[in-house]
Structures are given as structure tokens and as C-alpha cells.
Amino acid sequence: MRDPVTITLSEPATVMDKQVTTLTIRPPRGKDLIATGNPIQMTGTKGAPGQPDQMTVGTNESAMADLLSRLANVPRTTIEDLSAADYTVASMTVMAFLAPTAAT
């Protein structure tokens, strides 16, 4: 299992009336995705004859906010109040956790 990742926020965030400058995000488990829904959405379409198939990857931001709240052990309002840059870094951290790794 991967280790939690601590991100330094560009702006302090409020967690239960306390200002924090970092968030520690733990790796998700299956139960987290079951509870919040998978924030990564993939859709595929069959290509026309002679053309490659297409894959589109998107993000369900509501599921991402719920998952971040759960993984960082903070209220969803804390996630909602992050700066756009901090939210993006936190989201990318979760996406990295969800990416498959090569078996060793």
C-alpha cells in the first residue's frame, strides 16, 4: 500500500475552526470509492471503420470533493473552500493514488 501524501497549501484552510497549512491525504481503499463513487469517469466510443477507438477521461468533481474530504479527514466544506490551485493539487494526488502501478 502506498504512503499518505502531505501537501502544503498555498493558502491556509479552516478545519473545525483551526487554520491549517497542510493536508495529509491517505491512499483510498475500495470502501472509500464505494461510499463516494469513483471520481474518475472513463467513456469509450468505437471508431469508424479504419479509425481508432476513442477514450475520454473526465472527473466527477462532487465525488472528488467527497473522496478528498474522507481521505484527508476534513469536512467537505474545507475542501470546498480550498483555493483552485490547492484543490487541483489535492485532486491530482488522489488521481495518482488511483492510477495502476506495475506489479513487481
Beta strands, then each sheet from edge to edge (+ up, - down):
strand 1: 5-15
strand 2: 18-25
strand 3: 40-45
strand 4: 54-59
sheet 1: 1+ 2-
sheet 2: 3+ 4-
end
